[in-house]
Every structure is written in structure tokens, then in C-alpha cells.
Amino acid sequence: MEKVSTPKEFFNKILPNRFKPSQSEGVDITVQINITDTNQSWVVIIKNQNITIEENTHPKPNLELIISEKNFLDIVNGKISAEKAFFSGKAQLKGSIALALKLKEAGFF
């Protein structure tokens, strides 16, 4: 697993290659990721087995992840599981847990 040092590096270089279209069949999700301590916001849309990623905000995401940059990087670099981050309070999730699991299947975490 390639290590990243910034969320931007993850969204621009890693996630597009980590994404598994075959695992996203039937998935239609808009995810808002808010990196709290750096005021970065990213929108990830998975639809029709394609992924779109942009540094932006979305007015009505299906799922919202609120997390610090350090905790986000720990998850995407494999230092902590997404589940452990959620259950330990290191990340907040607004929306369906089932949708979050679809993200994991599609290669997001």
C-alpha cells in the first residue's frame, strides 16, 4: 500500500487507482468528506461503476465523514481501520452504515 502525506494526494493519486468498479455495481452514493482541522472538503461520487472526485462541498450528500487530517491519513495509510476510527470517536459518520460499507467494498478504505 502506497503511503500518502496529504488528503489531496490520496484523492488525486491513490483513490482513483484503488477504486474497484466491479465492486460498485448498483452503488449510487455521494460522499462529503470534511477534514476539520485544515478546512478541506472533498466530494466523492460513485455512480454507474464510475468515480468522480473533487475538492468541493455538496449540498445533499448521502454520507458525510467528519475527521481530522491525522486520523484520515491514519485510515487511508492502514494505521487504523475505518471501523475502529468510527467506534473510538476519531471519525464521525452521518448517514447509513450500509453505504459506508459499500465504500469499503469499492476500495475507498
Chimera marker file (.cmm) of the C-alpha trace (Angstrom):
<marker_set name="trace">
<marker id="1" x="0.000" y="0.000" z="0.000" r="1" g="1" b="0" radius="0.5"/>
<marker id="2" x="1.435" y="3.347" z="-1.045" r="1" g="1" b="0" radius="0.5"/>
<marker id="3" x="1.604" y="5.844" z="1.834" r="1" g="1" b="0" radius="0.5"/>
<marker id="4" x="0.243" y="9.346" z="1.392" r="1" g="1" b="0" radius="0.5"/>
<marker id="5" x="1.095" y="12.509" z="3.305" r="1" g="1" b="0" radius="0.5"/>
<marker id="6" x="-1.929" y="14.688" z="2.455" r="1" g="1" b="0" radius="0.5"/>
<marker id="7" x="-5.628" y="14.166" z="1.744" r="1" g="1" b="0" radius="0.5"/>
<marker id="8" x="-5.124" y="15.856" z="-1.652" r="1" g="1" b="0" radius="0.5"/>
<marker id="9" x="-2.513" y="13.261" z="-2.579" r="1" g="1" b="0" radius="0.5"/>
<marker id="10" x="-4.916" y="10.483" z="-1.573" r="1" g="1" b="0" radius="0.5"/>
<marker id="11" x="-7.849" y="11.871" z="-3.560" r="1" g="1" b="0" radius="0.5"/>
<marker id="12" x="-5.813" y="12.777" z="-6.649" r="1" g="1" b="0" radius="0.5"/>
<marker id="13" x="-3.393" y="9.838" z="-6.897" r="1" g="1" b="0" radius="0.5"/>
<marker id="14" x="-4.415" y="6.890" z="-4.739" r="1" g="1" b="0" radius="0.5"/>
<marker id="15" x="-8.207" y="6.665" z="-4.678" r="1" g="1" b="0" radius="0.5"/>
<marker id="16" x="-8.672" y="6.679" z="-8.488" r="1" g="1" b="0" radius="0.5"/>
<marker id="17" x="-6.329" y="3.653" z="-8.678" r="1" g="1" b="0" radius="0.5"/>
<marker id="18" x="-7.706" y="1.937" z="-5.573" r="1" g="1" b="0" radius="0.5"/>
<marker id="19" x="-11.318" y="2.201" z="-6.774" r="1" g="1" b="0" radius="0.5"/>
<marker id="20" x="-12.827" y="-1.161" z="-7.784" r="1" g="1" b="0" radius="0.5"/>
<marker id="21" x="-15.580" y="-0.602" z="-10.373" r="1" g="1" b="0" radius="0.5"/>
<marker id="22" x="-16.565" y="-4.281" z="-10.274" r="1" g="1" b="0" radius="0.5"/>
<marker id="23" x="-17.360" y="-3.927" z="-6.561" r="1" g="1" b="0" radius="0.5"/>
<marker id="24" x="-19.501" y="-0.839" z="-7.075" r="1" g="1" b="0" radius="0.5"/>
<marker id="25" x="-22.236" y="-2.285" z="-9.265" r="1" g="1" b="0" radius="0.5"/>
<marker id="26" x="-25.567" y="-0.783" z="-8.216" r="1" g="1" b="0" radius="0.5"/>
<marker id="27" x="-23.907" y="1.780" z="-5.928" r="1" g="1" b="0" radius="0.5"/>
<marker id="28" x="-25.147" y="5.365" z="-6.238" r="1" g="1" b="0" radius="0.5"/>
<marker id="29" x="-23.600" y="7.429" z="-3.475" r="1" g="1" b="0" radius="0.5"/>
<marker id="30" x="-22.409" y="10.965" z="-2.873" r="1" g="1" b="0" radius="0.5"/>
<marker id="31" x="-19.945" y="11.281" z="-0.014" r="1" g="1" b="0" radius="0.5"/>
<marker id="32" x="-18.858" y="14.520" z="1.615" r="1" g="1" b="0" radius="0.5"/>
<marker id="33" x="-15.516" y="14.279" z="3.419" r="1" g="1" b="0" radius="0.5"/>
<marker id="34" x="-14.732" y="17.191" z="5.723" r="1" g="1" b="0" radius="0.5"/>
<marker id="35" x="-11.197" y="17.427" z="7.070" r="1" g="1" b="0" radius="0.5"/>
<marker id="36" x="-11.880" y="19.516" z="10.158" r="1" g="1" b="0" radius="0.5"/>
<marker id="37" x="-8.518" y="20.962" z="11.143" r="1" g="1" b="0" radius="0.5"/>
<marker id="38" x="-7.472" y="22.040" z="7.637" r="1" g="1" b="0" radius="0.5"/>
<marker id="39" x="-10.910" y="23.102" z="6.352" r="1" g="1" b="0" radius="0.5"/>
<marker id="40" x="-10.624" y="20.849" z="3.312" r="1" g="1" b="0" radius="0.5"/>
<marker id="41" x="-13.777" y="19.358" z="1.823" r="1" g="1" b="0" radius="0.5"/>
<marker id="42" x="-13.957" y="16.640" z="-0.790" r="1" g="1" b="0" radius="0.5"/>
<marker id="43" x="-16.876" y="15.140" z="-2.663" r="1" g="1" b="0" radius="0.5"/>
<marker id="44" x="-16.680" y="11.566" z="-3.928" r="1" g="1" b="0" radius="0.5"/>
<marker id="45" x="-19.480" y="10.353" z="-6.191" r="1" g="1" b="0" radius="0.5"/>
<marker id="46" x="-19.799" y="6.708" z="-7.162" r="1" g="1" b="0" radius="0.5"/>
<marker id="47" x="-22.428" y="6.045" z="-9.801" r="1" g="1" b="0" radius="0.5"/>
<marker id="48" x="-22.693" y="3.635" z="-12.734" r="1" g="1" b="0" radius="0.5"/>
<marker id="49" x="-19.437" y="1.964" z="-11.629" r="1" g="1" b="0" radius="0.5"/>
<marker id="50" x="-17.534" y="5.235" z="-12.068" r="1" g="1" b="0" radius="0.5"/>
<marker id="51" x="-15.943" y="7.515" z="-9.517" r="1" g="1" b="0" radius="0.5"/>
<marker id="52" x="-15.781" y="11.304" z="-9.554" r="1" g="1" b="0" radius="0.5"/>
<marker id="53" x="-13.622" y="13.138" z="-7.033" r="1" g="1" b="0" radius="0.5"/>
<marker id="54" x="-13.410" y="16.868" z="-6.482" r="1" g="1" b="0" radius="0.5"/>
<marker id="55" x="-12.305" y="19.294" z="-3.816" r="1" g="1" b="0" radius="0.5"/>
<marker id="56" x="-15.653" y="20.882" z="-3.081" r="1" g="1" b="0" radius="0.5"/>
<marker id="57" x="-18.794" y="20.608" z="-0.988" r="1" g="1" b="0" radius="0.5"/>
<marker id="58" x="-22.103" y="19.017" z="-1.896" r="1" g="1" b="0" radius="0.5"/>
<marker id="59" x="-25.469" y="20.349" z="-0.693" r="1" g="1" b="0" radius="0.5"/>
<marker id="60" x="-27.082" y="16.934" z="-0.149" r="1" g="1" b="0" radius="0.5"/>
<marker id="61" x="-24.605" y="14.066" z="0.242" r="1" g="1" b="0" radius="0.5"/>
<marker id="62" x="-25.866" y="10.569" z="1.105" r="1" g="1" b="0" radius="0.5"/>
<marker id="63" x="-22.988" y="10.166" z="3.523" r="1" g="1" b="0" radius="0.5"/>
<marker id="64" x="-20.770" y="12.599" z="5.390" r="1" g="1" b="0" radius="0.5"/>
<marker id="65" x="-17.438" y="11.854" z="7.025" r="1" g="1" b="0" radius="0.5"/>
<marker id="66" x="-16.070" y="14.381" z="9.523" r="1" g="1" b="0" radius="0.5"/>
<marker id="67" x="-12.479" y="13.729" z="10.557" r="1" g="1" b="0" radius="0.5"/>
<marker id="68" x="-9.139" y="15.359" z="11.368" r="1" g="1" b="0" radius="0.5"/>
<marker id="69" x="-6.347" y="15.202" z="8.821" r="1" g="1" b="0" radius="0.5"/>
<marker id="70" x="-4.196" y="12.975" z="11.055" r="1" g="1" b="0" radius="0.5"/>
<marker id="71" x="-6.994" y="10.446" z="11.599" r="1" g="1" b="0" radius="0.5"/>
<marker id="72" x="-7.926" y="10.487" z="7.899" r="1" g="1" b="0" radius="0.5"/>
<marker id="73" x="-4.313" y="9.781" z="6.928" r="1" g="1" b="0" radius="0.5"/>
<marker id="74" x="-4.090" y="7.030" z="9.561" r="1" g="1" b="0" radius="0.5"/>
<marker id="75" x="-7.106" y="5.324" z="7.949" r="1" g="1" b="0" radius="0.5"/>
<marker id="76" x="-6.009" y="5.628" z="4.320" r="1" g="1" b="0" radius="0.5"/>
<marker id="77" x="-2.443" y="4.587" z="5.222" r="1" g="1" b="0" radius="0.5"/>
<marker id="78" x="-3.695" y="1.494" z="7.064" r="1" g="1" b="0" radius="0.5"/>
<marker id="79" x="-2.557" y="2.521" z="10.574" r="1" g="1" b="0" radius="0.5"/>
<marker id="80" x="-6.114" y="2.242" z="11.904" r="1" g="1" b="0" radius="0.5"/>
<marker id="81" x="-9.231" y="0.652" z="10.436" r="1" g="1" b="0" radius="0.5"/>
<marker id="82" x="-12.142" y="2.858" z="9.463" r="1" g="1" b="0" radius="0.5"/>
<marker id="83" x="-14.349" y="0.864" z="11.827" r="1" g="1" b="0" radius="0.5"/>
<marker id="84" x="-12.018" y="1.451" z="14.767" r="1" g="1" b="0" radius="0.5"/>
<marker id="85" x="-11.839" y="5.172" z="13.946" r="1" g="1" b="0" radius="0.5"/>
<marker id="86" x="-15.649" y="5.423" z="13.965" r="1" g="1" b="0" radius="0.5"/>
<marker id="87" x="-16.167" y="3.399" z="17.121" r="1" g="1" b="0" radius="0.5"/>
<marker id="88" x="-13.400" y="5.232" z="19.016" r="1" g="1" b="0" radius="0.5"/>
<marker id="89" x="-14.771" y="8.661" z="18.090" r="1" g="1" b="0" radius="0.5"/>
<marker id="90" x="-11.857" y="9.596" z="15.822" r="1" g="1" b="0" radius="0.5"/>
<marker id="91" x="-14.279" y="9.982" z="12.917" r="1" g="1" b="0" radius="0.5"/>
<marker id="92" x="-17.917" y="10.962" z="12.714" r="1" g="1" b="0" radius="0.5"/>
<marker id="93" x="-20.250" y="9.481" z="10.155" r="1" g="1" b="0" radius="0.5"/>
<marker id="94" x="-23.572" y="10.991" z="9.167" r="1" g="1" b="0" radius="0.5"/>
<marker id="95" x="-25.701" y="8.683" z="7.080" r="1" g="1" b="0" radius="0.5"/>
<marker id="96" x="-26.123" y="4.977" z="6.516" r="1" g="1" b="0" radius="0.5"/>
<marker id="97" x="-23.555" y="2.498" z="7.825" r="1" g="1" b="0" radius="0.5"/>
<marker id="98" x="-24.583" y="0.230" z="4.941" r="1" g="1" b="0" radius="0.5"/>
<marker id="99" x="-23.486" y="2.912" z="2.456" r="1" g="1" b="0" radius="0.5"/>
<marker id="100" x="-20.192" y="3.308" z="4.292" r="1" g="1" b="0" radius="0.5"/>
<marker id="101" x="-19.593" y="-0.432" z="3.923" r="1" g="1" b="0" radius="0.5"/>
<marker id="102" x="-20.210" y="-0.116" z="0.172" r="1" g="1" b="0" radius="0.5"/>
<marker id="103" x="-17.376" y="2.433" z="0.082" r="1" g="1" b="0" radius="0.5"/>
<marker id="104" x="-15.053" y="-0.053" z="1.729" r="1" g="1" b="0" radius="0.5"/>
<marker id="105" x="-16.002" y="-2.756" z="-0.784" r="1" g="1" b="0" radius="0.5"/>
<marker id="106" x="-15.304" y="-0.326" z="-3.650" r="1" g="1" b="0" radius="0.5"/>
<marker id="107" x="-11.775" y="0.294" z="-2.357" r="1" g="1" b="0" radius="0.5"/>
<marker id="108" x="-12.197" y="3.589" z="-0.561" r="1" g="1" b="0" radius="0.5"/>
<marker id="109" x="-10.761" y="2.371" z="2.772" r="1" g="1" b="0" radius="0.5"/>
<link id1="1" id2="2" r="1" g="1" b="0" radius="0.2"/>
<link id1="2" id2="3" r="1" g="1" b="0" radius="0.2"/>
<link id1="3" id2="4" r="1" g="1" b="0" radius="0.2"/>
<link id1="4" id2="5" r="1" g="1" b="0" radius="0.2"/>
<link id1="5" id2="6" r="1" g="1" b="0" radius="0.2"/>
<link id1="6" id2="7" r="1" g="1" b="0" radius="0.2"/>
<link id1="7" id2="8" r="1" g="1" b="0" radius="0.2"/>
<link id1="8" id2="9" r="1" g="1" b="0" radius="0.2"/>
<link id1="9" id2="10" r="1" g="1" b="0" radius="0.2"/>
<link id1="10" id2="11" r="1" g="1" b="0" radius="0.2"/>
<link id1="11" id2="12" r="1" g="1" b="0" radius="0.2"/>
<link id1="12" id2="13" r="1" g="1" b="0" radius="0.2"/>
<link id1="13" id2="14" r="1" g="1" b="0" radius="0.2"/>
<link id1="14" id2="15" r="1" g="1" b="0" radius="0.2"/>
<link id1="15" id2="16" r="1" g="1" b="0" radius="0.2"/>
<link id1="16" id2="17" r="1" g="1" b="0" radius="0.2"/>
<link id1="17" id2="18" r="1" g="1" b="0" radius="0.2"/>
<link id1="18" id2="19" r="1" g="1" b="0" radius="0.2"/>
<link id1="19" id2="20" r="1" g="1" b="0" radius="0.2"/>
<link id1="20" id2="21" r="1" g="1" b="0" radius="0.2"/>
<link id1="21" id2="22" r="1" g="1" b="0" radius="0.2"/>
<link id1="22" id2="23" r="1" g="1" b="0" radius="0.2"/>
<link id1="23" id2="24" r="1" g="1" b="0" radius="0.2"/>
<link id1="24" id2="25" r="1" g="1" b="0" radius="0.2"/>
<link id1="25" id2="26" r="1" g="1" b="0" radius="0.2"/>
<link id1="26" id2="27" r="1" g="1" b="0" radius="0.2"/>
<link id1="27" id2="28" r="1" g="1" b="0" radius="0.2"/>
<link id1="28" id2="29" r="1" g="1" b="0" radius="0.2"/>
<link id1="29" id2="30" r="1" g="1" b="0" radius="0.2"/>
<link id1="30" id2="31" r="1" g="1" b="0" radius="0.2"/>
<link id1="31" id2="32" r="1" g="1" b="0" radius="0.2"/>
<link id1="32" id2="33" r="1" g="1" b="0" radius="0.2"/>
<link id1="33" id2="34" r="1" g="1" b="0" radius="0.2"/>
<link id1="34" id2="35" r="1" g="1" b="0" radius="0.2"/>
<link id1="35" id2="36" r="1" g="1" b="0" radius="0.2"/>
<link id1="36" id2="37" r="1" g="1" b="0" radius="0.2"/>
<link id1="37" id2="38" r="1" g="1" b="0" radius="0.2"/>
<link id1="38" id2="39" r="1" g="1" b="0" radius="0.2"/>
<link id1="39" id2="40" r="1" g="1" b="0" radius="0.2"/>
<link id1="40" id2="41" r="1" g="1" b="0" radius="0.2"/>
<link id1="41" id2="42" r="1" g="1" b="0" radius="0.2"/>
<link id1="42" id2="43" r="1" g="1" b="0" radius="0.2"/>
<link id1="43" id2="44" r="1" g="1" b="0" radius="0.2"/>
<link id1="44" id2="45" r="1" g="1" b="0" radius="0.2"/>
<link id1="45" id2="46" r="1" g="1" b="0" radius="0.2"/>
<link id1="46" id2="47" r="1" g="1" b="0" radius="0.2"/>
<link id1="47" id2="48" r="1" g="1" b="0" radius="0.2"/>
<link id1="48" id2="49" r="1" g="1" b="0" radius="0.2"/>
<link id1="49" id2="50" r="1" g="1" b="0" radius="0.2"/>
<link id1="50" id2="51" r="1" g="1" b="0" radius="0.2"/>
<link id1="51" id2="52" r="1" g="1" b="0" radius="0.2"/>
<link id1="52" id2="53" r="1" g="1" b="0" radius="0.2"/>
<link id1="53" id2="54" r="1" g="1" b="0" radius="0.2"/>
<link id1="54" id2="55" r="1" g="1" b="0" radius="0.2"/>
<link id1="55" id2="56" r="1" g="1" b="0" radius="0.2"/>
<link id1="56" id2="57" r="1" g="1" b="0" radius="0.2"/>
<link id1="57" id2="58" r="1" g="1" b="0" radius="0.2"/>
<link id1="58" id2="59" r="1" g="1" b="0" radius="0.2"/>
<link id1="59" id2="60" r="1" g="1" b="0" radius="0.2"/>
<link id1="60" id2="61" r="1" g="1" b="0" radius="0.2"/>
<link id1="61" id2="62" r="1" g="1" b="0" radius="0.2"/>
<link id1="62" id2="63" r="1" g="1" b="0" radius="0.2"/>
<link id1="63" id2="64" r="1" g="1" b="0" radius="0.2"/>
<link id1="64" id2="65" r="1" g="1" b="0" radius="0.2"/>
<link id1="65" id2="66" r="1" g="1" b="0" radius="0.2"/>
<link id1="66" id2="67" r="1" g="1" b="0" radius="0.2"/>
<link id1="67" id2="68" r="1" g="1" b="0" radius="0.2"/>
<link id1="68" id2="69" r="1" g="1" b="0" radius="0.2"/>
<link id1="69" id2="70" r="1" g="1" b="0" radius="0.2"/>
<link id1="70" id2="71" r="1" g="1" b="0" radius="0.2"/>
<link id1="71" id2="72" r="1" g="1" b="0" radius="0.2"/>
<link id1="72" id2="73" r="1" g="1" b="0" radius="0.2"/>
<link id1="73" id2="74" r="1" g="1" b="0" radius="0.2"/>
<link id1="74" id2="75" r="1" g="1" b="0" radius="0.2"/>
<link id1="75" id2="76" r="1" g="1" b="0" radius="0.2"/>
<link id1="76" id2="77" r="1" g="1" b="0" radius="0.2"/>
<link id1="77" id2="78" r="1" g="1" b="0" radius="0.2"/>
<link id1="78" id2="79" r="1" g="1" b="0" radius="0.2"/>
<link id1="79" id2="80" r="1" g="1" b="0" radius="0.2"/>
<link id1="80" id2="81" r="1" g="1" b="0" radius="0.2"/>
<link id1="81" id2="82" r="1" g="1" b="0" radius="0.2"/>
<link id1="82" id2="83" r="1" g="1" b="0" radius="0.2"/>
<link id1="83" id2="84" r="1" g="1" b="0" radius="0.2"/>
<link id1="84" id2="85" r="1" g="1" b="0" radius="0.2"/>
<link id1="85" id2="86" r="1" g="1" b="0" radius="0.2"/>
<link id1="86" id2="87" r="1" g="1" b="0" radius="0.2"/>
<link id1="87" id2="88" r="1" g="1" b="0" radius="0.2"/>
<link id1="88" id2="89" r="1" g="1" b="0" radius="0.2"/>
<link id1="89" id2="90" r="1" g="1" b="0" radius="0.2"/>
<link id1="90" id2="91" r="1" g="1" b="0" radius="0.2"/>
<link id1="91" id2="92" r="1" g="1" b="0" radius="0.2"/>
<link id1="92" id2="93" r="1" g="1" b="0" radius="0.2"/>
<link id1="93" id2="94" r="1" g="1" b="0" radius="0.2"/>
<link id1="94" id2="95" r="1" g="1" b="0" radius="0.2"/>
<link id1="95" id2="96" r="1" g="1" b="0" radius="0.2"/>
<link id1="96" id2="97" r="1" g="1" b="0" radius="0.2"/>
<link id1="97" id2="98" r="1" g="1" b="0" radius="0.2"/>
<link id1="98" id2="99" r="1" g="1" b="0" radius="0.2"/>
<link id1="99" id2="100" r="1" g="1" b="0" radius="0.2"/>
<link id1="100" id2="101" r="1" g="1" b="0" radius="0.2"/>
<link id1="101" id2="102" r="1" g="1" b="0" radius="0.2"/>
<link id1="102" id2="103" r="1" g="1" b="0" radius="0.2"/>
<link id1="103" id2="104" r="1" g="1" b="0" radius="0.2"/>
<link id1="104" id2="105" r="1" g="1" b="0" radius="0.2"/>
<link id1="105" id2="106" r="1" g="1" b="0" radius="0.2"/>
<link id1="106" id2="107" r="1" g="1" b="0" radius="0.2"/>
<link id1="107" id2="108" r="1" g="1" b="0" radius="0.2"/>
<link id1="108" id2="109" r="1" g="1" b="0" radius="0.2"/>
</marker_set>
